[in-house]
Amino acid sequence: MTPRPASSGHAALAPAIGMPVVDTRTVPGRERVSILLQPPHVRIAVEARKGASAALRDRLAAFARRAGGASPGAVEVLGAGPGRWHVVLSGADRGRDADRLREAVGPDGAFLDVTDGFAVIRLDGPESRPALRKLIRLDVAALAEGTAAQTELHGMSVQVRRTPSGGLELAVSRSYGESLLEAVVHAAAEFGVSVAAA
C-alpha cells in the first residue's frame, strides 16, 4: 500500500495543541500504533535543596496520595534525576493542587511551573513498544505503571512514562516536539500508524 502524506492527519492537528506542524507520512488502513498528541497537563519541576532530597521525596509521595486519592492518576510524581522530580497534575482542580504542592515543597526545594516548556505524545497499540525500541535503548517493559525514566532519542533528552493503562507517554522540551513526532511516526510507519489529538 502506498503511503500518503499526513497533511490531513497530525500535521493539521498539531497547531491545536501547540505542537509544531511536521510533514511526515503514514500508512492508512493497518494502524497498529496510535499516536495521541496530548494537551499539556500542569507540569511542575521540583528540585531538592542540598541535604533535603529524602525528606522532600517522602513529602511529594504523601502529597500525591492525598491529592490523587479521590481521582487516581490525577497527580503523578515522576523522577527527573537525583533530587529532581516532575509533578504532573491532570485532575479537575489543578490550580488548587498546584498551590498545595507549593506548600508541600516548602523551603526544602525549588518549585517551577514548566507546563509550557514541554510537548507530550502518547503511544498505544500492539506494536507501540517495538516501534519505540527502534529509537531508544531503554527497556520500557521494566518500567512500573505510573513511573518514568529519562533516555536519549536522536540526541534529544526524552522522559518516557508508562501510563496506568499500559500506554507509553513521551515528554520532550517543546522546541523538540516536531523532531520527536517525526521520529516516532517514521519508526512506527512499517506497522501502520494513526495520529490524533487526545
N, C-alpha and C positions, 0 to 999 in steps of 0.2 A: 504494500500500500504506500502510495506517495505521500510524504509528509506535507503538511500545509503550513503556511505562515501563521503565527499565533496572534496576528494583529487583531483578530476578532475575539481573542481569549484574554490571556493575562495581561497583554500589553494595554488593552483597553481598561482593564480593571485596576491596574497598578496605581494610577493617579488618585483614585478614590480613597486609598488608604495612605497616600503619601509616599509610596514606593516609586522610584523612577521607572519609566517605561523601558522595557527591554524587548528587542525584536529577536525572538528565537522561534523554533519550530516544535510542533507536537505531532503525534501520530494519532489520528482520531479513530474511534471505534473499538479500541482494545486497551483502554486505560486501566493499568494495574497499579499505577501510582497516582495518588491525588495530591495536589499541592494547594494548600489554602493560604491565601495572603491574609495574615492576621491583623485585625485592628490593634493599635497599641494599647495594651493594658498599662496601668500605672506601674512604673519600674523605678525602685529606689535603690541606689547604691549605698551600702553601709560599709565603713571601714573602721576597724577597731583601733583605738589608741594603744600605744605601747603598754604591754602587760595586761590588757583588758580583753584579749581575744576570747578566752574560755568563758568568762562571765557574760560577755555580750552574746556569744553563741547560744548560751543557755537562755538568755532573756529573749532572743529572737525566736527560739523554738517555742517558748512559753507564749509569746505574743501570737505566733501562728496558730497554736492550739486554741487560744481564746477567741481570736478574731475569726478564724475559719470554722469554729465549732458548729455554727448553725448552717454553714454553707461550705461543705468540703471542697477543697481546691480553690477557694476564693483568695487565700493567702498562701504563697509558696516562698520558702526561703531557699535560695539556690547559691551554692558555693561558687565564688568567683576568684578564688585564690586564698593563700594564707591570710586569715584575719579579714577577709573581704567577702561580702555577700551581695546578691541582688534579691530584693524582696519584691515579688510580683503580686500586685493587688488587682483582682479581677471581679470582686464582689460588687453588689449594688451600691454599697456605701463606701466607695473607695476614698473619698475625701476624708471622712471621719477615720477610716483605717489608717490613712497616711499620718494624720495628726497623732493618733495613738501610737503609731510606730515611732514617730519622732520622740515621744515621751519615753517609750521603752528603750530607745537607744541612749538617751540621756547624755551625760558628759563622757561616757566611755567610748564614743565613736563619732565619726563624721557621717552626715546624712546629706545625700544629694539626689534630687529628682532627675533621672536620666531618661525619662519616658520618651522624649522627642529625639533622643540620640540613637534609637535602635529601630531596625527593621526586623520583622519576625515572620517566618513562614512555617507552616506545619505540613508534615508528610504523613500520609496514611496509605493503606493499601498493601496487598500481599507482597509486592516487590519493592516496597519503600526502603527496607534495610539493605537488600542487595544493591539498590541504586546508590544509597549513601556510602556503602563500603567502597565504591569506586572513587570516592572523593576524600575520605578521611581514614586514619588508622585506628581511631577509637573503636573499641568493641562496644557497640551500643546495647548489645544483649546483656552486658554486665551492669548496665545502669538500672538501679531500682526505680520503680514508678515514682514520679514526682521529684527525681533528683536530676542534677545537671553536671556537665563537665565541660571544660574548655579544651578545644582542639584547634588544629590548623586545617584550613581548607583553601587550597590555591593561594597560600600566602596570607589569608585572612584569619583573624582570631574569631572563632565561632563558638558560641555557647550552645551545646546540644542538650536538650531536656527530653526525658521520656515522660510523656503525659500519663495521667491516671488511666486513660482509656487505651494505652499501649501505643499511641502515635509518637511521632518524633517532632520536636519543635526546635527550629534553628533561629538563633538571635545573633545579629551581627550589627556592627556600627552602621548607622543609617547611610553613610556615604558609600558603603559597600553593598547596599541592598540589591542594586542592579546586578552586580557581579555574582552575588550569591544565587539569586533567582536564575540567572542564565546558566550557571554551572550545574545546578540541580536539575533543571529542565533537560539539559543535554545528557546528563548522566542517566536520567530516567527514560529517555526517548525510546530506547530499544524495548522497553517493557510496555510502552504506551502510557501517556501521561495526560492528566487533565489539570487545569488551573482555574481556580475560582476564588472569589472573596469570601471570607468566613462570615 
